[in-house]
Amino acid sequence: MAEAELAHNVQDPLFPVLRKYIEAIQVRVEKVSQTARLAATILFILAITGGGIGTKRWLDKRAAEGAHGKRLLRQNSGLRSKDGSRILVVPNRNGTSKIKIYDTKATTFDAHRRLFLTPPKATGLDDTASSVGAPPPQTKPGLNLAFLHQYLSLMSIMIPRWNSKESGLLISQGVFLALRTWLSLVVARLDGEIVRDLVAGHGKAFLWGIIKWCGIGGVAFASYTNAAIKFLQSKISIAFRTRLTRYIHDLYLNSNLNYYKLINLDGGVGSSADQYITQDLTLFCDAAASLYSSIGKPFVDLCVFNYQLYHSLGPIALTGLLVNYFATATLLRKLSPPFGKLKAVEGRKEGDFRALHSRLIVNAEEVAFYGGAEIERVFLDKSFRELRTWMEGIYRLKIRYNMLEDFVLKYSWSAFGYLISSLPVFLPAWGGLGGLAEASTTFEGATRERGRMKDFITNKRLMLSLADAGGRIMYSIKDLSELAGYTSRIYTLLSTLHRVHANAYHAPRGTHPELFSLSDVDGTTQKGYDGIRLENVPVVAPAPYPRPGDELLDNLSFHIKAGDHVLISGPNGVGKSAIARIVAGLWPVYRGLASRPHRVGYNGIMFLPQRPYLSTGTLRDQVIYPHSAIDMQESNRHERELGTILEDARLAYLPNREGGWDARKDWKTVLSGGEKQRMAIARLFYHEPRFAFIDEGTSAVSQDVEGLLYEKCKAKGITLLTISTRVSLKKFHTFNLRLGEGDDEFGWSFERIGTEEEKMGVEKEVAELRKKLEQVKEWEARKASIEAELSQVWVKNDQGSQTLDKPSYIADQGEDRDRGQHADHVDTVK
Ligand SMILES: Nc1ncnc2c1ncn2[C@@H]1O[C@H](COP(=O)(O)OP(=O)(O)OP(=O)(O)O)[C@@H](O)[C@H]1O
């Protein structure tokens, strides 16, 4: 029995403990009343059921959100919140995740305008002698006040509030940097102690020192701190980039058409805005984020180590160190090439090279038809050669500078370090705490030597760290100048964007603006008018500021109401599309008044450009452009309507052919020229504007389909303004605006089609043609005689005049007649 109990206890040692608790619970439960037990049981069951239902709901909600996210992603769509923010769906591992984006407020742009358009005079960025508010003259990027202003201006975008995420990241990085400095100090002291114990033969203390060394300095902390600093640096870089990119996108792509005006009207950043927004911005953010660790850390190190050394080595050492820093910094700054400027130019050359490649990709088909590979390669090679030469120049300058830098920072600084560390030994009176220890009489012989050893090791390590920190600060002079280069480019982009956004073009004080330059825009644009009206508006092709524009047409005036379909015709290059550009607001209204409906799209106005544009995205996105799937949903439009629209545009076969509405392709290459134009007309059918400019929109469509499309547009109540050279389109229009009339081609006429006047005009033209036809016989006779004369060709040689041999193909065409004429002619010549 006892054995069995023993065996049982051996098998399950926990049993007695469990039994004890179970019994205690049983006793408690027995004491509880019947009602309380019932209530507890019900509560327990309710909790379990509630928990189960809650979990299921949560799982269902997650699944529904996941499915919704996937659907939105497939449709290239997102969500719009009531506060104006947008939620975008992006792929994330197997599922999707949502990103909330807030638009930059208009007031923020207004507040920043001061920073970018009217910088303080001291920076030299605002040269009032040239003009007020004009493009800032390109001051040399470098370490100067201009750089400070530019950098701080950009900072106000990158760190908008003290409590923003970026400040948190910077503070965390600061903590880790301080931690690393503290660790270096601890390690320096430990180093000295270990050597002292080793020399003194204190085995225990020595071992303890080694354990502390491994624990603190070696592995655990230092490696983690370094990794965290690097990680935080990349987080800061990406956070800066996100802020700046969103800010630039909000300023670049808005209803003021800045993306068009930046390239076509301002020209301040050339044609490579993409290079600025992509590569330059990345380089700037990386350089700005590394600034804290490359300057912040050595700076903290310098302060702490200097203080420590001052303590142990005295004032002479500190003065010596400071003089040394100052001298080195001055020398290196003097001899340092202008890295900032060099980097800024390199950025521009990179941009040009990249722009050439992008152009080739966009126009690959055209170049291929011409077989233009050879010439394109010449352009590309030339641009690359310029970039390469420039970069090689920079590397050559860098190598010379690096040699000098290494010599100064590595060798002369360590020699100086030894000198300073030896101060307490040779000059105890000047040697701080170390000197006091030296001068003291309490230490004798070996003890004094060991003390010296410990102090020397500690001081040497501190000196080395100090040299390293100082070196890194000096090295970062170069990084700083490069950062100045990137800063100057990003600042230039932002100030140009602000200038375009605020339309801040002013002639220099005391001067008159150049005729039809961007500072000479005096016209009025009225949006919200039910019709299209131009009153005394000169049509001027603008030139980049500050050059004057080129006047194409003098004072154009017309008035179009709903239902007045207008054909705008005239020779090539006369300014037909220019009228659409002025009405759309792409080009300025230099004088007079231009009125148009406010809305773009439904019940407003739409413009179909000469070159059909197809966006990235799904087939649905092509039809509803510039709507997105969210806009389509919000305006209660359905997919079945899109089917009818494609049928009307004679494109009903597309969804089947391309694999449904959610198919994503490179539509520019997938659709034929005519299909692209019909897709543009389908967009008109979808948006149903009140007025539509169609610029050569059906030139690749067959004439029968063209007629059907025009009739459909009119049936939908769209008033058409067609820009075309096709006379056959006249029958679909009520008015004809003819451009390029008169001798100087500056004239224009606006006439009703089919009026008496027009008929008379046509009859006059027919009569003139008849008159000309009557002269045809006369002209034919004259032509025959000229041909006869020309068939008698002769040359003079030394022997006198002689006729040429007849070409063989004339030989069998009545040789006799020819011969006779020939002889006659030779006689005449004689
Ligand atoms: N972005 C621009 N900046 C400056 N000038 C331009 C610009 N686009 C066109 N022009 C100039 O404006 C003039 C009129 O161009 P527009 O496109 O209006 O001609 P068009 O009458 O429509 O010709 P086409 O029948 O060939 O389409 C041309 O001389 C052209 O060189």
The ligand as a MOL file (V3000), in Angstrom:
LIG
                    3D

  0  0  0     0  0            999 V3000
M  V30 BEGIN CTAB
M  V30 COUNTS 31 33 0 0 0
M  V30 BEGIN ATOM
M  V30 1 N 4.5200 75.2600 -75.9790 0
M  V30 2 C 4.7860 76.1880 -76.8980 0
M  V30 3 N 5.5580 77.2140 -76.5840 0
M  V30 4 C 5.8450 78.1580 -77.4790 0
M  V30 5 N 5.3820 78.1530 -78.7350 0
M  V30 6 C 4.6000 77.1710 -79.1310 0
M  V30 7 C 4.2580 76.1160 -78.2210 0
M  V30 8 N 3.4700 75.2610 -78.8840 0
M  V30 9 C 3.3220 75.7560 -80.1380 0
M  V30 10 N 3.9940 76.9010 -80.2810 0
M  V30 11 C 4.0620 77.7370 -81.4840 0
M  V30 12 O 2.8040 78.3420 -81.6860 0
M  V30 13 C 2.4800 78.3790 -83.0640 0
M  V30 14 C 1.0580 77.8990 -83.2940 0
M  V30 15 O 0.9850 76.5530 -82.9190 0
M  V30 16 P -0.3960 75.7770 -82.9910 0
M  V30 17 O -0.1540 74.4440 -82.3890 0
M  V30 18 O -1.4720 76.5980 -82.4360 0
M  V30 19 O -0.6120 75.6350 -84.5520 0
M  V30 20 P -1.8470 75.0280 -85.3130 0
M  V30 21 O -2.4740 76.1420 -86.0720 0
M  V30 22 O -2.7300 74.2800 -84.4000 0
M  V30 23 O -1.0940 74.0720 -86.3140 0
M  V30 24 P -1.4600 72.6000 -86.8250 0
M  V30 25 O -2.5000 72.7190 -87.8700 0
M  V30 26 O -0.1770 72.1430 -87.4080 0
M  V30 27 O -1.8750 71.8300 -85.6340 0
M  V30 28 C 3.5060 77.5390 -83.7760 0
M  V30 29 O 4.3150 78.4230 -84.5090 0
M  V30 30 C 4.3270 76.8890 -82.7050 0
M  V30 31 O 5.6730 76.9410 -83.0420 0
M  V30 END ATOM
M  V30 BEGIN BOND
M  V30 1 1 1 2
M  V30 2 1 2 3
M  V30 3 2 2 7
M  V30 4 2 3 4
M  V30 5 1 4 5
M  V30 6 2 5 6
M  V30 7 1 6 7
M  V30 8 1 6 10
M  V30 9 1 7 8
M  V30 10 2 8 9
M  V30 11 1 9 10
M  V30 12 1 10 11
M  V30 13 1 11 12
M  V30 14 1 11 30
M  V30 15 1 12 13
M  V30 16 1 13 14
M  V30 17 1 13 28
M  V30 18 1 14 15
M  V30 19 1 15 16
M  V30 20 2 16 17
M  V30 21 1 16 18
M  V30 22 1 16 19
M  V30 23 1 19 20
M  V30 24 2 20 21
M  V30 25 1 20 22
M  V30 26 1 20 23
M  V30 27 1 23 24
M  V30 28 2 24 25
M  V30 29 1 24 26
M  V30 30 1 24 27
M  V30 31 1 28 29
M  V30 32 1 28 30
M  V30 33 1 30 31
M  V30 END BOND
M  V30 END CTAB
M  END
